Amino acid sequence: MAQQQTLLDANLAKRLERLTLVCRKRLIAHGQGDRRSLRKGSSLEFADFRHYVEGDDPARVDWNIYSRTDTLFVRLYEEEEVLNVHLLVDASRSMDWGDPSKLRYARRLAATLGYVALNASNRLFVRPLSASASAYGPAWGRGRTSAMLSFMDDFRPAQLATPIFGTPSGPSDLDQALNSFTSRAAGLVVLLSDLLSPSWEKALTRLAARSGDVVVLHTLSPQELRPTLGGDVRLIDRESGAAVSVTLNNDAIRLYGQRLDEWRRQIESFCARHGLGYVPIDTSTPMESLVFEVLRRRGVVR
């Protein structure tokens, strides 16, 4: 349980209960995440409870639970407003780097967004990409929080394949990793990745072709965003194991910064053209600030 607490702080979880995830596109597929108005009728199938919030219909309050617990809960039905939330967490080797680790930060962020989804009675799915773990979900209701956190804490990046005849194996392919994401249900798709893959454009094109809404949380470490002078160093590719010697002087760092900025602008422009949300993330940002300032300002949560 101590590990789970590091993924989602109790004080932060309390504040998250006021948030919901934002799906910018109207979804019309029946029973697959479309946010319809309440339908009345005997055909509705009970799905779950959630805490009463101001504005809820009093007729939906379960007064039997209130008489026992002195707490207001409303009943949810399978045909009501159920949003499918898919969290895709890049677990390639390049993500398992940085201080703090990009993968650890991405798992904390995914746990945070997963908690928001479960608390709002969304239908949650979690899929690690380029990892040996299977997918998690569907899950809904706050009662699944512990299982969700355990899953988030357990999956690890895929190991680098053993080189054959001294040749490093190829890097993880983000587009190929997304082949395992076959669900066609409409909803909200959130990709958490550093996009350090030659196929990042193909991967985002694949996501853009889906129905529903897609948000890209581009996750980079402070060491990648703001490298320091280091003289002559040997850089090793986390994905392939290939190495290159460079001199990290002022000119090299300045050129690196220019190319990094160009690359991030290219990704942001691509996302804008294809209707994808894009949020650049620095893993040194405190989680609370990221959620309540950055993600709220960018319209990911409200």
Residue pairs with C-beta under 8 A, 6 or more apart in sequence:
3 153
4 146
4 149
4 150
4 153
6 108
7 107
7 108
7 111
7 149
7 152
7 153
8 108
8 111
8 112
8 115
8 145
8 149
9 287
12 112
12 287
12 288
12 291
13 115
15 288
15 292
16 112
16 115
16 116
16 119
16 291
17 51
17 119
19 116
19 291
19 296
19 301
19 302
20 116
20 120
20 301
20 302
21 83
21 85
21 113
21 116
21 117
21 120
21 122
21 188
21 300
21 301
22 188
22 299
22 300
22 301
22 302
23 33
23 35
23 83
23 187
23 188
23 212
23 213
24 213
24 277
24 299
25 212
25 213
26 34
26 35
27 33
27 34
27 35
27 83
27 186
27 187
27 211
27 212
28 34
28 186
29 185
29 186
29 211
31 78
31 79
31 82
32 84
32 185
32 186
32 187
33 82
33 83
33 84
33 123
33 185
33 186
33 187
33 188
33 212
34 81
34 186
35 81
35 83
36 79
36 80
36 81
38 57
38 60
38 80
38 81
39 77
39 79
39 80
43 79
44 77
44 78
44 79
44 80
45 77
45 78
45 79
46 75
46 76
46 77
46 78
47 76
47 77
47 78
47 80
47 82
47 121
47 140
48 76
48 121
48 140
48 141
49 62
49 65
49 73
49 74
49 75
49 76
49 141
50 73
50 74
50 76
50 119
50 120
50 121
50 141
50 142
51 71
51 72
51 73
51 74
52 61
52 72
52 73
52 74
56 74
57 74
60 74
60 75
61 72
61 73
61 74
61 75
62 73
62 74
62 75
65 71
65 73
66 72
66 73
76 82
76 121
82 121
82 122
82 123
82 140
83 117
83 120
83 122
83 123
83 187
83 188
84 122
84 123
84 125
84 138
84 183
84 185
84 186
84 187
84 188
84 212
85 113
85 114
85 117
85 122
85 123
85 124
85 125
85 187
85 188
85 190
86 125
86 126
86 127
86 181
86 183
86 187
86 188
86 189
86 190
87 110
87 113
87 114
87 124
87 125
87 126
87 127
87 190
87 192
88 127
88 129
88 178
88 181
88 189
88 190
88 191
88 192
88 193
89 103
89 106
89 107
89 110
89 126
89 127
89 128
89 129
89 131
89 152
89 155
89 192
89 193
90 103
90 106
90 129
90 130
90 174
90 177
90 191
90 192
90 193
90 194
90 219
91 103
91 128
91 129
91 130
91 131
91 133
91 155
91 156
91 157
91 158
92 129
92 130
92 157
92 158
92 171
92 172
92 174
92 177
92 193
92 194
92 196
92 197
92 239
93 130
93 157
93 158
93 159
93 160
93 172
93 238
93 239
94 102
94 171
94 172
94 194
94 196
94 197
94 238
94 239
95 101
95 102
95 103
95 106
95 157
95 193
95 194
95 219
96 102
96 103
96 156
96 157
96 238
97 221
97 238
98 105
98 220
98 221
98 222
98 223
98 224
98 283
99 221
99 222
99 223
100 221
100 283
100 284
101 221
101 283
102 194
102 219
102 220
102 221
102 283
103 157
105 219
105 283
106 192
106 193
106 217
106 219
107 152
107 153
108 287
109 192
109 217
109 219
109 281
109 287
109 290
110 126
110 152
110 190
110 192
111 148
111 149
111 152
112 287
112 291
113 190
113 301
114 124
114 126
114 148
114 152
115 145
115 148
116 301
117 123
117 124
118 124
118 139
118 140
118 141
118 142
118 144
118 145
118 148
119 142
121 140
121 141
122 140
123 137
123 138
123 139
123 140
123 187
124 136
124 137
124 138
124 139
124 140
124 144
124 148
125 135
125 136
125 137
125 138
125 139
125 183
126 135
126 136
126 137
126 148
126 151
126 152
127 135
127 136
127 180
127 181
128 135
128 155
129 174
129 177
129 178
129 180
129 181
129 193
130 157
130 158
130 172
130 174
130 177
131 155
131 156
131 157
131 158
132 155
132 156
132 158
133 151
133 154
133 155
133 156
135 180
136 147
136 148
136 151
139 147
139 148
158 172
160 169
160 239
160 240
160 241
161 169
162 169
163 169
163 241
168 237
168 240
168 241
168 242
169 240
169 241
170 239
170 240
171 196
171 197
171 198
171 237
171 239
171 240
172 197
172 239
173 197
173 198
173 199
174 193
174 195
174 197
174 199
174 200
174 202
174 203
175 197
175 199
175 200
175 202
175 203
175 206
176 199
177 203
178 203
178 206
178 207
184 210
184 211
185 212
186 211
186 212
187 212
187 213
188 212
188 213
188 214
188 215
189 207
189 210
189 212
189 213
189 214
189 215
190 214
190 215
190 217
190 300
191 207
191 214
191 215
191 216
191 217
192 217
192 219
193 200
193 216
193 217
193 218
193 219
194 218
194 219
194 220
194 224
195 216
195 218
195 267
196 239
197 203
197 239
200 267
201 270
204 216
204 267
204 270
204 271
204 274
204 276
205 274
207 214
207 216
207 276
208 214
208 274
208 275
208 276
213 277
214 275
214 276
214 277
215 276
215 277
215 278
215 279
215 300
216 267
216 271
216 276
216 277
216 278
216 279
217 279
217 281
217 300
218 264
218 267
218 278
218 279
218 280
218 281
219 281
219 283
220 280
220 281
220 282
220 283
221 282
221 283
221 284
222 282
222 283
222 284
224 260
225 260
225 282
227 248
227 253
227 256
228 248
228 253
229 248
229 249
229 250
229 253
230 248
231 247
231 248
231 249
232 245
232 246
232 247
232 248
233 245
233 246
233 247
233 248
234 243
234 244
234 245
235 243
235 244
235 245
235 246
236 242
236 243
237 243
237 244
246 252
264 280
267 278
268 278
268 280
270 276
271 277
271 278
272 278
277 298
277 299
277 300
279 294
279 295
279 298
279 300
281 290
281 294
285 294
291 301
295 301
296 302
